[in-house]
Amino acid sequence: MNSMDAKPPGIIDEVKMVHGGGSGDWFPAEEIRKYTNVFLIQGDRLLLGYKKRGLGIHKYNGFGGKVEPNESTLDAAQRELQEEAGIIAPLEHAGTLLFVVPGSKWAHIDIFRAEEYSGTIAESDEMRPEWFNKGEIPFDNMWDTDRYWLPLLLANRPFSGRADYEKKGEDFILKKWWFGINPNTVSQANQCI
Ligand SMILES: CNc1ncnc2c1ncn2[C@@H]1O[C@H](COP(=O)(O)OP(=O)(O)OP(=O)(O)O)[C@@H](O)[C@H]1O
């Protein structure tokens, strides 16, 4: 077995590797901070937001943020979608990403998908929403590891992964990554791997 096949520390879901790379050891454990991230899909289009401030500034991403104390993850995801894109939507859990940077709390990000919504999509102080065709997702202007797991979300394959980055000035440099899917949910596997 290749050493990258083994699940990295922090991944508890029953998943098998579909993407992995980088070198060195996984960074050591820190306290965990919870985040959410929501992607709206309508037919061939995906709604992303251009982040205007804070973590991930100038990148496209789903809509999300920190889970507040005494708030469920789902409530936080719905609140952030409303605050940042102006809409409400029934959410389905799509995957989990552990984002690790030495010296910072680990970010445990619960990622959700939605296929319908109500309200009017609106720009907020934090995000400028923009539709993209599924074939024209701006991966070069997103977090480096989005290219590995976003296709899994689009194909409706529950995934779990970890991405270790090092912070150099304002930049985050990808060091090592691992993404897996549950081998028992093979319904649309050919669409994504
Ligand atoms: C590889 N690393 C990553 N890959 C993909 N997405 C990532 C990410 N690391 C963080 N994210 C997302 O970026 C947003 C940050 O949210 P962030 O602005 O810090 O939170 P919040 O809206 O609570 O901010 P305020 O404290 O109100 O400014 C939030 O959606 C979170 O899920």
The ligand as an SDF file (V2000), in Angstrom:
LIG
                    3D

 32 34  0  0  0  0  0  0  0  0999 V2000
   -8.2900   25.0680    2.0460 C   0  0  0  0  0  0  0  0  0  0  0  0
   -9.0740   25.9690    2.8210 N   0  0  0  0  0  0  0  0  0  0  0  0
  -10.3000   26.3220    2.5060 C   0  0  0  0  0  0  0  0  0  0  0  0
  -10.8790   25.8400    1.3870 N   0  0  0  0  0  0  0  0  0  0  0  0
  -12.1210   26.2230    1.0510 C   0  0  0  0  0  0  0  0  0  0  0  0
  -12.8800   27.0690    1.8030 N   0  0  0  0  0  0  0  0  0  0  0  0
  -12.3240   27.5530    2.9250 C   0  0  0  0  0  0  0  0  0  0  0  0
  -11.0420   27.1990    3.3200 C   0  0  0  0  0  0  0  0  0  0  0  0
  -10.7820   27.8350    4.4930 N   0  0  0  0  0  0  0  0  0  0  0  0
  -11.8610   28.5660    4.8110 C   0  0  0  0  0  0  0  0  0  0  0  0
  -12.8000   28.3780    3.8720 N   0  0  0  0  0  0  0  0  0  0  0  0
  -14.1160   29.0310    3.8630 C   0  0  0  0  0  0  0  0  0  0  0  0
  -13.8630   30.4290    3.8650 O   0  0  0  0  0  0  0  0  0  0  0  0
  -14.8680   31.1080    4.6100 C   0  0  0  0  0  0  0  0  0  0  0  0
  -14.1790   31.8420    5.7380 C   0  0  0  0  0  0  0  0  0  0  0  0
  -15.1300   32.4930    6.5120 O   0  0  0  0  0  0  0  0  0  0  0  0
  -14.8040   33.7730    7.4130 P   0  0  0  0  0  0  0  0  0  0  0  0
  -14.9110   34.9780    6.5640 O   0  0  0  0  0  0  0  0  0  0  0  0
  -13.5230   33.5870    8.1510 O   0  0  0  0  0  0  0  0  0  0  0  0
  -15.9570   33.6520    8.4400 O   0  0  0  0  0  0  0  0  0  0  0  0
  -17.1320   34.6570    8.8360 P   0  0  0  0  0  0  0  0  0  0  0  0
  -18.0650   34.8510    7.6770 O   0  0  0  0  0  0  0  0  0  0  0  0
  -17.7360   34.0850   10.0800 O   0  0  0  0  0  0  0  0  0  0  0  0
  -16.3200   35.9550    9.0240 O   0  0  0  0  0  0  0  0  0  0  0  0
  -16.4090   37.2020   10.0000 P   0  0  0  0  0  0  0  0  0  0  0  0
  -15.7940   36.7370   11.2840 O   0  0  0  0  0  0  0  0  0  0  0  0
  -17.8620   37.5590   10.0890 O   0  0  0  0  0  0  0  0  0  0  0  0
  -15.5680   38.2280    9.2640 O   0  0  0  0  0  0  0  0  0  0  0  0
  -15.8270   30.0350    5.1030 C   0  0  0  0  0  0  0  0  0  0  0  0
  -16.8800   29.9150    4.1600 O   0  0  0  0  0  0  0  0  0  0  0  0
  -14.9640   28.7860    5.0840 C   0  0  0  0  0  0  0  0  0  0  0  0
  -15.7500   27.6380    4.9580 O   0  0  0  0  0  0  0  0  0  0  0  0
  1  2  1  0
  2  3  1  0
  3  4  1  0
  3  8  2  0
  4  5  2  0
  5  6  1  0
  6  7  2  0
  7  8  1  0
  7 11  1  0
  8  9  1  0
  9 10  2  0
 10 11  1  0
 11 12  1  0
 12 13  1  0
 12 31  1  0
 13 14  1  0
 14 15  1  0
 14 29  1  0
 15 16  1  0
 16 17  1  0
 17 18  2  0
 17 19  1  0
 17 20  1  0
 20 21  1  0
 21 22  2  0
 21 23  1  0
 21 24  1  0
 24 25  1  0
 25 26  2  0
 25 27  1  0
 25 28  1  0
 29 30  1  0
 29 31  1  0
 31 32  1  0
M  END
$$$$
